[in-house]
């Protein structure tokens, strides 16, 4: 029974945001006048207290001293109330600016998270997990969707890595750190530290940019990685534009016997019904090394 595979119709990938996002600077702290400002306001009243004390001591008797003392206490109370009111106004001003800026950062954080999710979805769409390739091939809509002129032609996933956020976060140009609200500055720093780099994103390599890619490590790890590279390449590229051949000794060839079922491994110079040894045979039509390890080599040619 023969199975005919058709190239899938192109399905548009998720849109990945681009560009830059310039962040607003943290609010600057208002000048802190403190007790000195309140005392400056109370100086005229303190001068009048001095006059009353002078008059009381000149002949007012005990009643004069009592009146002067009460007036002095009232003045000191006024100074204390003025200082407290000034501090309260400053706290209200700082709290309002801080609350407004933190709400702004919350809006930015939501936008950044949406951009990060879109970036992850886009990269996962282009380079799905090796465990998902069988489902992609079975579903068929994306099978062999990348022709030779596709911008992602021969781009295959080799693992995951930490990558910059697709939406560039541009930090503000601020004055000295001593002049801005430390709470807002700390919140801005945390946002940049957490979201500027996104972990565990699919990482891909452009095979057409290299004549040879060597995989190092244990045999099991190397074979698994090479297998995933071959599977992604053959899932998204038609056999008319991609040829796969395996070079291996007799022991390693048994682990690559499955390649005989790939249309990309059928030699056009031999019948497609030829034995697997013919299909895996290396000949002069396979000219570009693809992946090598200590005991195997996988070679592809793109037309």
C-alpha positions as a Python dict, from the first residue, in 0.01 Angstrom:
ca = {
    (1, 'X'): (0, 0, 0),
    (2, 'X'): (145, 337, -102),
    (3, 'X'): (93, 657, 94),
    (4, 'X'): (91, 990, -86),
    (5, 'X'): (197, 1294, 115),
    (6, 'X'): (101, 1643, 5),
    (7, 'X'): (259, 1969, 106),
    (8, 'X'): (36, 2157, 348),
    (9, 'X'): (-114, 2496, 275),
    (10, 'X'): (69, 2778, 446),
    (11, 'X'): (-82, 2873, 782),
    (12, 'X'): (12, 3215, 913),
    (13, 'X'): (206, 3200, 1241),
    (14, 'X'): (112, 3406, 1547),
    (15, 'X'): (224, 3766, 1524),
    (16, 'X'): (524, 3851, 1739),
    (17, 'X'): (534, 4213, 1864),
    (18, 'X'): (829, 4425, 1763),
    (19, 'X'): (965, 4770, 1835),
    (20, 'X'): (1064, 4947, 2154),
    (21, 'X'): (878, 5067, 2460),
    (22, 'X'): (1025, 5373, 2631),
    (23, 'X'): (952, 5374, 3002),
    (24, 'X'): (865, 5686, 3198),
    (25, 'X'): (1109, 5786, 3474),
    (26, 'X'): (1014, 5751, 3841),
    (27, 'X'): (877, 6068, 4004),
    (28, 'X'): (1127, 6295, 4171),
    (29, 'X'): (1101, 6365, 4541),
    (30, 'X'): (970, 6708, 4644),
    (31, 'X'): (1213, 6924, 4844),
    (32, 'X'): (1182, 6846, 5212),
    (33, 'X'): (1161, 7164, 5421),
    (34, 'X'): (1108, 6985, 5751),
    (35, 'X'): (1085, 7171, 6083),
    (36, 'X'): (1291, 7461, 5953),
    (37, 'X'): (1013, 7569, 5718),
    (38, 'X'): (754, 7561, 5995),
    (39, 'X'): (981, 7760, 6226),
    (40, 'X'): (1025, 8023, 5958),
    (41, 'X'): (647, 8055, 5946),
    (42, 'X'): (632, 8087, 6327),
    (43, 'X'): (907, 8350, 6364),
    (44, 'X'): (670, 8650, 6363),
    (45, 'X'): (457, 8489, 6633),
    (46, 'X'): (762, 8403, 6839),
    (47, 'X'): (868, 8769, 6818),
    (48, 'X'): (529, 8876, 6953),
    (49, 'X'): (568, 8623, 7237),
    (50, 'X'): (897, 8790, 7328),
    (51, 'X'): (722, 9125, 7344),
    (52, 'X'): (451, 8989, 7572),
    (53, 'X'): (707, 8831, 7803),
    (54, 'X'): (895, 9162, 7819),
    (55, 'X'): (578, 9350, 7908),
    (56, 'X'): (474, 9092, 8167),
    (57, 'X'): (812, 9102, 8335),
    (58, 'X'): (807, 9485, 8346),
    (59, 'X'): (509, 9509, 8586),
    (60, 'X'): (233, 9273, 8497),
    (61, 'X'): (285, 9061, 8804),
    (62, 'X'): (193, 8696, 8823),
    (63, 'X'): (-102, 8737, 8590),
    (64, 'X'): (125, 8875, 8323),
    (65, 'X'): (359, 8579, 8351),
    (66, 'X'): (67, 8337, 8332),
    (67, 'X'): (-73, 8509, 8024),
    (68, 'X'): (268, 8514, 7860),
    (69, 'X'): (319, 8146, 7938),
    (70, 'X'): (-19, 8050, 7793),
    (71, 'X'): (52, 8250, 7481),
    (72, 'X'): (391, 8082, 7452),
    (73, 'X'): (229, 7739, 7479),
    (74, 'X'): (-26, 7834, 7215),
    (75, 'X'): (253, 7947, 6985),
    (76, 'X'): (450, 7626, 7032),
    (77, 'X'): (129, 7429, 6965),
    (78, 'X'): (81, 7623, 6645),
    (79, 'X'): (436, 7544, 6539),
    (80, 'X'): (382, 7172, 6611),
    (81, 'X'): (55, 7169, 6415),
    (82, 'X'): (221, 7350, 6123),
    (83, 'X'): (504, 7098, 6113),
    (84, 'X'): (262, 6804, 6125),
    (85, 'X'): (45, 6954, 5853),
    (86, 'X'): (346, 7015, 5630),
    (87, 'X'): (470, 6657, 5678),
    (88, 'X'): (122, 6520, 5610),
    (89, 'X'): (94, 6723, 5288),
    (90, 'X'): (430, 6593, 5174),
    (91, 'X'): (334, 6233, 5253),
    (92, 'X'): (10, 6279, 5061),
    (93, 'X'): (195, 6424, 4762),
    (94, 'X'): (458, 6147, 4762),
    (95, 'X'): (193, 5878, 4811),
    (96, 'X'): (-16, 6010, 4522),
    (97, 'X'): (282, 6026, 4285),
    (98, 'X'): (396, 5682, 4395),
    (99, 'X'): (51, 5528, 4349),
    (100, 'X'): (14, 5683, 4004),
    (101, 'X'): (355, 5555, 3890),
    (102, 'X'): (299, 5205, 4026),
    (103, 'X'): (-32, 5192, 3838),
    (104, 'X'): (157, 5296, 3525),
    (105, 'X'): (408, 5015, 3580),
    (106, 'X'): (121, 4772, 3628),
    (107, 'X'): (-13, 4869, 3285),
    (108, 'X'): (334, 4833, 3133),
    (109, 'X'): (379, 4495, 3301),
    (110, 'X'): (53, 4367, 3151),
    (111, 'X'): (163, 4480, 2804),
    (112, 'X'): (506, 4324, 2848),
    (113, 'X'): (358, 3992, 2962),
    (114, 'X'): (128, 3988, 2661),
    (115, 'X'): (428, 4053, 2435),
    (116, 'X'): (625, 3775, 2607),
    (117, 'X'): (337, 3529, 2563),
    (118, 'X'): (305, 3623, 2197),
    (119, 'X'): (679, 3580, 2148),
    (120, 'X'): (671, 3237, 2310),
    (121, 'X'): (369, 3133, 2103),
    (122, 'X'): (535, 3254, 1783),
    (123, 'X'): (863, 3073, 1845),
    (124, 'X'): (685, 2757, 1958),
    (125, 'X'): (475, 2772, 1641),
    (126, 'X'): (784, 2801, 1423),
    (127, 'X'): (982, 2543, 1618),
    (128, 'X'): (752, 2311, 1813),
    (129, 'X'): (877, 2063, 2067),
    (130, 'X'): (1014, 1742, 1912),
    (131, 'X'): (736, 1551, 2085),
    (132, 'X'): (479, 1756, 1888),
    (133, 'X'): (623, 1693, 1542),
    (134, 'X'): (431, 1368, 1499),
    (135, 'X'): (105, 1554, 1560),
    (136, 'X'): (207, 1825, 1312),
    (137, 'X'): (274, 1565, 1044),
    (138, 'X'): (-47, 1375, 1118),
    (139, 'X'): (-264, 1688, 1114),
    (140, 'X'): (-116, 1784, 777),
    (141, 'X'): (-202, 2154, 746),
    (142, 'X'): (157, 2260, 811),
    (143, 'X'): (337, 1968, 651),
    (144, 'X'): (619, 2081, 417),
    (145, 'X'): (509, 2443, 444),
    (146, 'X'): (853, 2602, 401),
    (147, 'X'): (985, 2638, 46),
    (148, 'X'): (1344, 2732, -30),
    (149, 'X'): (1265, 3105, -32),
    (150, 'X'): (1091, 3097, 307),
    (151, 'X'): (1268, 3318, 565),
    (152, 'X'): (1272, 3023, 806),
    (153, 'X'): (1388, 2762, 556),
    (154, 'X'): (1625, 2510, 717),
    (155, 'X'): (1584, 2674, 1057),
    (156, 'X'): (1551, 2390, 1308),
    (157, 'X'): (1521, 2382, 1684),
    (158, 'X'): (1818, 2257, 1883),
    (159, 'X'): (1690, 2331, 2234),
    (160, 'X'): (1580, 2620, 2451),
    (161, 'X'): (1760, 2928, 2575),
    (162, 'X'): (1710, 3263, 2748),
    (163, 'X'): (1646, 3531, 2487),
    (164, 'X'): (1576, 3907, 2490),
    (165, 'X'): (1215, 4016, 2494),
    (166, 'X'): (1091, 4087, 2141),
    (167, 'X'): (954, 4421, 2262),
    (168, 'X'): (1262, 4617, 2365),
    (169, 'X'): (1227, 4789, 2701),
    (170, 'X'): (1410, 5123, 2696),
    (171, 'X'): (1489, 5246, 3049),
    (172, 'X'): (1439, 5616, 3122),
    (173, 'X'): (1722, 5865, 3152),
    (174, 'X'): (1691, 5995, 3506),
    (175, 'X'): (1889, 6216, 3735),
    (176, 'X'): (2066, 6094, 4046),
    (177, 'X'): (1903, 5802, 4225),
    (178, 'X'): (1893, 6018, 4538),
    (179, 'X'): (1644, 6253, 4372),
    (180, 'X'): (1377, 5996, 4273),
    (181, 'X'): (1129, 5799, 4477),
    (182, 'X'): (1319, 5486, 4593),
    (183, 'X'): (1004, 5271, 4594),
    (184, 'X'): (921, 5361, 4233),
    (185, 'X'): (1284, 5322, 4124),
    (186, 'X'): (1297, 4976, 4284),
    (187, 'X'): (973, 4872, 4112),
    (188, 'X'): (1109, 4989, 3775),
    (189, 'X'): (1433, 4798, 3831),
    (190, 'X'): (1242, 4479, 3914),
    (191, 'X'): (1030, 4510, 3600),
    (192, 'X'): (1338, 4547, 3380),
    (193, 'X'): (1524, 4264, 3556),
    (194, 'X'): (1236, 4018, 3530),
    (195, 'X'): (1100, 4087, 3182),
    (196, 'X'): (1394, 4198, 2969),
    (197, 'X'): (1507, 3836, 2923),
    (198, 'X'): (1265, 3549, 2865),
    (199, 'X'): (1376, 3200, 2973),
    (200, 'X'): (1324, 2864, 2802),
    (201, 'X'): (1236, 2996, 2457),
    (202, 'X'): (1285, 2765, 2155),
    (203, 'X'): (1631, 2823, 2008),
    (204, 'X'): (1693, 2750, 1640),
    (205, 'X'): (1991, 2725, 1410),
    (206, 'X'): (2004, 2809, 1039),
    (207, 'X'): (2153, 2497, 882),
    (208, 'X'): (2203, 2672, 549),
    (209, 'X'): (2452, 2906, 718),
    (210, 'X'): (2694, 2624, 803),
    (211, 'X'): (2865, 2356, 600),
    (212, 'X'): (2896, 2130, 901),
    (213, 'X'): (2732, 2111, 1245),
    (214, 'X'): (2896, 1890, 1505),
    (215, 'X'): (2710, 1763, 1810),
    (216, 'X'): (2910, 1672, 2118),
    (217, 'X'): (2811, 1470, 2422),
    (218, 'X'): (2701, 1122, 2507),
    (219, 'X'): (2592, 898, 2222),
    (220, 'X'): (2232, 884, 2346),
    (221, 'X'): (2207, 1262, 2377),
    (222, 'X'): (2370, 1324, 2039),
    (223, 'X'): (2146, 1076, 1859),
    (224, 'X'): (1833, 1217, 2020),
    (225, 'X'): (1927, 1574, 1926),
    (226, 'X'): (2025, 1476, 1570),
    (227, 'X'): (1699, 1283, 1538),
    (228, 'X'): (1496, 1587, 1644),
    (229, 'X'): (1682, 1810, 1393),
    (230, 'X'): (1613, 1567, 1110),
    (231, 'X'): (1248, 1526, 1210),
    (232, 'X'): (1180, 1900, 1216),
    (233, 'X'): (1360, 1958, 888),
    (234, 'X'): (1165, 1682, 713),
    (235, 'X'): (834, 1785, 871),
    (236, 'X'): (846, 2139, 734),
    (237, 'X'): (1043, 2093, 409),
    (238, 'X'): (924, 1897, 108),
    (239, 'X'): (1140, 1613, -31),
    (240, 'X'): (1163, 1804, -361),
    (241, 'X'): (1384, 2056, -183),
    (242, 'X'): (1553, 1849, 86),
    (243, 'X'): (1739, 1519, 77),
    (244, 'X'): (1847, 1325, 386),
    (245, 'X'): (2114, 1055, 395),
    (246, 'X'): (2265, 875, 693),
    (247, 'X'): (2632, 778, 716),
    (248, 'X'): (2690, 525, 991),
    (249, 'X'): (2862, 198, 1064),
    (250, 'X'): (2664, -123, 1104),
    (251, 'X'): (2610, -79, 1478),
    (252, 'X'): (2487, 281, 1456),
    (253, 'X'): (2285, 220, 1138),
    (254, 'X'): (2034, 13, 1334),
    (255, 'X'): (1941, 326, 1532),
    (256, 'X'): (1878, 512, 1206),
    (257, 'X'): (1683, 248, 1022),
    (258, 'X'): (1364, 456, 1067),
    (259, 'X'): (1500, 712, 818),
    (260, 'X'): (1406, 474, 534),
    (261, 'X'): (1041, 573, 583),
    (262, 'X'): (1110, 940, 514),
    (263, 'X'): (1035, 1051, 156),
    (264, 'X'): (1341, 1273, 185),
    (265, 'X'): (1565, 964, 211),
    (266, 'X'): (1450, 807, -120),
    (267, 'X'): (1721, 827, -380),
    (268, 'X'): (1599, 952, -717),
    (269, 'X'): (1863, 730, -878),
    (270, 'X'): (1717, 418, -727),
    (271, 'X'): (1366, 280, -711),
    (272, 'X'): (1165, 394, -411),
    (273, 'X'): (1098, 25, -350),
    (274, 'X'): (1467, -47, -309),
    (275, 'X'): (1592, -198, 17),
    (276, 'X'): (1670, 34, 304),
    (277, 'X'): (2044, -11, 250),
    (278, 'X'): (2002, 148, -93),
    (279, 'X'): (1796, 435, 45),
    (280, 'X'): (2053, 511, 311),
    (281, 'X'): (2347, 475, 77),
    (282, 'X'): (2567, 780, 45),
    (283, 'X'): (2638, 886, -313),
    (284, 'X'): (2751, 1197, -497),
    (285, 'X'): (2410, 1363, -503),
    (286, 'X'): (2436, 1428, -126),
    (287, 'X'): (2700, 1694, -100),
    (288, 'X'): (2632, 1913, 204),
    (289, 'X'): (2720, 1776, 550),
    (290, 'X'): (2440, 1838, 797),
    (291, 'X'): (2503, 1680, 1138),
    (292, 'X'): (2794, 1470, 1255),
    (293, 'X'): (2886, 1291, 1574),
    (294, 'X'): (3142, 1036, 1677),
    (295, 'X'): (2964, 744, 1513),
    (296, 'X'): (2712, 890, 1270),
    (297, 'X'): (2662, 1163, 1017),
    (298, 'X'): (2337, 1293, 880),
    (299, 'X'): (2368, 1474, 550),
    (300, 'X'): (2113, 1690, 374),
    (301, 'X'): (2106, 1871, 44),
    (302, 'X'): (1868, 2157, -30),
    (303, 'X'): (1772, 2216, -391),
}
